[in-house]
Amino acid sequence: MDYELSIGVYGRGLDPQHRSHWGFLICRRGSEFGRLIHVALIDANRLIYQHDERDPQLFKSQSCEGRLNIGTMSASICEQVKNVMRNEPAPRNGKVRKFFWAAD
């Protein structure tokens, strides 16, 4: 098992104008850098999100509140996981929030 899948939480979420944000983190085991896959809010009034990937992403930063390791996987499973995330459309209907994207 060469890769780790985690959830990273950014921001404390104490201010309604600056909520916590989280995304999936994929990296080689033990690495501090990897790929962040998430949906970013582009219109707060209409609840429109956009799929975003950042690579390389430093997982330890001042804005990172924590990281939860979900599990490990092989390189072939890692590619399948990334494809599932890429193919799940970002919420754009004005009702669904980003956490539903992750659950789907």
Sequence and secondary structure as in RCSB ss.txt:
>XXXX:A:sequence
MDYELSIGVYGRGLDPQHRSHWGFLICRRGSEFGRLIHVALIDANRLIYQHDERDPQLFKSQSCEGRLNIGTMSA
SICEQVKNVMRNEPAPRNGKVRKFFWAAD
>XXXX:A:secstr
  EEEEEEEES   BTTB  EEEEEEEETT SEEEEEEEEEEETTTTEEEEEEEEEEES  TTEEEEEEEEEE H
HHHHHHHHHHHHS    SSS  HHHHHH 
